[in-house]
Amino acid sequence: MDLATELAVLRTRLTLENTQLGWIRTGFTFITAGIAIDKVTEALHAARVIAGHAWVKGSHNVGLLLVIGSTLVLLIATIAYVRAAVGLPALPDGRLPFNPAVLGMSGLLILTGVVLSLLILTTEISSPLSSSR
């Protein structure tokens, strides 16, 4: 492999890593926003139940949608990152086609999103009206 090709491959790999890190930052932000929205809507829902104006029984829908949606988008972006990185020509120094740290962070954030989604789904909200009876 000549120097120009090697530099082009290296530049492409760095660009792929930068893009994947951007997806990780965005996924982390949306998962955090989903948890915050879940907690805020839980408090608002409790106030509506007390006032008798609640339209729905649960309040987890918006936060759950953000957490699950961002986890799925990050999973898709990680699969695309690995496919693109593996499809590049190998560098002569024997490095892996992808950065293990970037892939590890992606995996950790995907696992976090799955665990938080399961926690949101399985957490039962006790109604303020049922606890006073």
N, C-alpha and C positions, 0 to 999 in steps of 0.2 A: 504494500500500500504506500503510495507516495505521500509526501508531507501535506499537500493541499487537500487530498481526500481525508487523511487522518484528522486534520484540523476541522474540516467540514463535519465529519462524524462527531467529533468531540463537541463542537458548537451545537449540533443538533441534540446531543445527549443533555447538554447543559440547559438548552431551551426546554426540553421535555421535563427535566427536573424542576425548572422554574415554574412551568405551567402546573405541574402536579402539586407543588408547594402552594401555589395560588388556590387550587381546588381544596387543599387541606385547610388553608386559612378560611376560605369561604364556608366550607362544611362545618368547621368548628364554630364559626360565628352564627350560622343558622341553627345548629344544635343548641347552642347557648341561648339564642333568642327563643327557640321552641320551649325550652325549660322555663325561661322567664315568663313567656306568654301563658304557659300552662299554669304557673303559680298565680299570676294576676287574674286570669279567668276563673280560677278556682275560688279566689277571694270574692270576685264580683258575683259569681254564681251563688256562693253562700249568702251574700247580701240579698240577692234576688229571691232566693228560697225563703228567707226570713220575711221579706216583704210580700211574698206570694205572687211574684211576677216572673217566675222562672218558666221558660218555654220548653227547656230540655232537661233531662234528668242528670246528664253528666256535663262536665266542662272541659274535658281533656282534648277535644277534637282538634282545635287549632294548633296547640302545642305539639300534639302527637303527629299531626300532618307535617309540620316543619321538621321535626326530628326524623321521622321515617323518610320523608322526601329528601332531605339533605344527606342522609345515610345512603340511600339508593343512588343518588347522583354521584356521591364520592366513590361508591363501589364501581359504578360505570366508568368514571374517570380513571380509577386505578387500573381497571382492566384495559382500558385504552392506552394508558401509560406503559404497562408491561408489554402489550402487543407491539406498540411502536418501538420501544427500546429493544426488544428481542429481534425485531425486524431489521435493525441497523447492522452494518458490517462490524465484525469484531475488531477491536483495537489490538495492535501487536503486543501491548504490555500485559494482556491477559485479564484485564479488569472485567467485572461482571457487566452485563449489558444494561443493568439498572442500578440505581443507588440503593443499597439495602436499608439505609437510614430513612430515605424517603418512603420506600415501600413499607417499612416497619411503622412509621408514623401514620401512613394511610390505613394500615391494618388495625392499629390501635384505635384510631378515631372511628373506623367502621364498627369495631367491637363495642366501643363506648356508645355509639348511636344505637346499636341493637339492644344493648343492656338497658339503656335509658328508655327506649321504646317499650321494652317488656315491663320495666318498672312503672311507666305511665299507664300501660294497659292493665296491669294487675293491681295497681293501687286503688283501693276503694275509698271513696270520699264519704264520710259519714255526714249525713244531712244535719244541719243545726236543729231542724224541727224534730228529728227522730231522737236526738240526744237529750232534748228537754222533756220528753215524754216518759 
